[in-house]
């Protein structure tokens, strides 16, 4: 009897295994595995000369935990995390962790972002990104954007965690919330003009600091575009004129208040946001990061110097080479061919996220969640690689799957697990024309 039960159990296990393998998104998995390989081997190169590599050893341990977490989030239906009972508990715990960082967290390099829980050290701001995506997906899935005022409800969801993260200070992650908000809002029904209303004061603030003539031209352009296209099918012209006038006044006020708002940022944040325009103005100070990164990326050529042989990276000329500027190390040591492959791998992940969102279009919560994850990855990749090659300010965001950091790596892998969970729950239909 026991032998019969064992024999019957074997086919059942095989069926489960075959079912799991059939639901694997191999493109998503392959792109992620390639990025993890590039990240780990690059970190390994830091210790080839000293034969001691704390970064590689710890990141390998984080990877094991992250893979287990990804499998768990893949096999558990994603709807579990947006359940009306579970989600409020997760949201409150997330806020409590962010408050605890401000009260009991320990600081490093001028920022108080880490919290010790016994032997573990976590970065709650990384966890907050997933929680915000859960919360926005749940809300927008239940109440999609139909009217302009619906956009404000979504802002209320991210406002508290965004402020707490900004106060750490962590400017990069707080900006990530904005990117996620805009992407998820657009996917749930908001128009481009709705997004322009919320984004225009930010651009107005920047342009006021760069060039006043550009600032005035921008405000006129925004006003004209809103009058012509903003909710013209639902609002009569007189309402649009009143609303546009308020938006124009808000943009003017934001620009005039720039000196006061600028003082809210820390001094190093101010320098980071301006030094990328002309890093040569302060080559030994605020422009040092970007200049050293540009030298590293440019000197790598097609094939690079070889793992652990980069002059800039191994000579410690590149600041934060294992976290914020790891792409510069990849460019110097692995060359143009690997950097292109890295960018293509990110492209595949983002495209698969969009395809999965399209597949789940009949279930708004899952579809919007996939778009939120895509926006998070895309923003991090664009900002991190952009600051490495000097076209974006240094904002201190990690490069997904490559940068050293336990909480960030586990969070990224959890997001991959969530994408696969959404794809499993909403498989591709025969009439779907997407890839």
C-alpha positions, 0 to 999 in steps of 0.5 A, a space after each residue: 500500500 505504501 509503495 502504491 501511494 509513493 508511485 501515485 505521488 510521483 506523477 502528481 509531483 511531476 504534473 505540478 512541476 510541469 505546470 510551474 514550468 509552463 507558467 514561467 515567463 522565460 523572457 522575463 526570467 532570462 533578462 533578470 538572470 542576465 542582469 543578476 550575473 552582470 551585477 554579481 560578477 562586477 562586484 566579484 571583480 572588486 576583490 580579485 586583487 585583495 582576495 577579500 570581497 565583502 560586497 560579493 559575499 553579502 550580495 550572494 546571500 541577498 540573492 538567495 533570499 531574493 530568489 526565494 521571495 520571488 518564488 513566493 510572490 510568484 506562486 501566491 496570487 497577487 490579489 492576496 496583497 491587495 485584499 481589503 483586509 491585508 492591504 491596510 495592515 501592510 500600509 500601516 506597517 510600512 508607515 510605521 517602519 518609515 517613522 521608525 527610521 526617522 526616530 531610531 534609524 542609523 545614518 550613513 553619508 548624511 542620510 538616515 535610511 536604514 533600520 536595524 531589526 535585530 541582526 537584520 538591517 533593512 531600508 524601509 523606503 525600498 519596501 515602501 515602493 512596493 506598498 505604494 504600488 499595491 495601494 495605488 493598484 487597489 484603489 485605481 482598480 476599484 475607482 479608475 480615473 473618470 473625473 479630474 478630481 479622481 487624480 487627487 484621491 490617488 495623490 493622498 495615497 502616496 503623500 504620507 510615504 513620499 514625505 517621510 522618505 523625502 525627510 530621510 532624506 532620500 530624494 531619488 526614492 521620493 521621485 520614484 513615487 511620482 513616476 509610479 503615480 503618473 504611470 499608473 494614473 495614465 493607465 487607469 484612465 487619466 489623460 495626458 493633459 491631466 498629467 501635465 497639470 500635475 507635472 507642470 509646476 515641477 517643470 516650471 520650478 526647474 525652468 525658472 532656475 535655468 532661463 527666465 525666457 524659457 520659463 515664460 514661453 513654457 507657461 504660455 505653451 502649457 496654458 495654450 495646450 490646456 485650453 485647446 485639449 484639456 477635457 474639452 468634451 466634458 467641460 464647457 469653455 468657461 470652466 476650462 478658462 477658469 481652471 487654466 487660469 488657476 494652473 497658470 497662476 500656480 506655475 507663476 507662483 511656483 517659479 517665484 517661490 523657487 528661492 524659498 523652495 530651493 532651501 528645503 533641499 539639503 546643500 548636497 542635493 542642491 549641488 547634485 541637481 545643478 552640477 550635471 549641467 556643467 560638471 566642469 564648473 566644480 570638477 573637484 567638488 559637485 561635478 567630481 562624480 559625473 566626470 569620473 564616471 564619464 571617464 570610466 564609461 568612455 575609456 572602456 571601449 567596445 570590450 572593456 579592460 577586463 573584470 577587475 582591471 579598470 583604472 577608474 574603478 579599481 583605483 577608487 576614482 569612481 565614488 560609490 562604485 558598488 551602488 549608484 555608479 556601478 554602471 560606470 564600472 560595467 562600462 569600463 571593465 566590460 565595455 560597450 557590448 555588455 552595457 548595450 546588452 544590459 540596456 536591452 535586458 531592461 528593455 525586455 523586462 519593461 516590455 514584458 511588464 507592459 505585455 502582462 498589463 495588457 493581458 490582465 486588462 480585464 482585471 484592472 488591479 493586476 494590470 495597473 500593478 504591472 504598469 506600476 512595477 514597469 514605471 519603477 524599473 524604467 525610472 530607476 534605469 533611466 535616472 541611474 544610467 542617465 546620471 552615469 553618462 551625465 544627462 541626468 542629475 545625481 539622485 542616488 537611486 540604485 540600478 535594479 539587479 546590479 547595484 549592491 544592496 540587500 533590500 533593493 535587490 530583494 524588492 526588485 526580485 519580488 517585483 519580478 515574482 509579482 509580474 509572473 504572478 499576474 501573468 500566471 493568473 491572466 495568461 495570454 489569449 489566442 487573439 492577443 496581438 501583443 508579443 
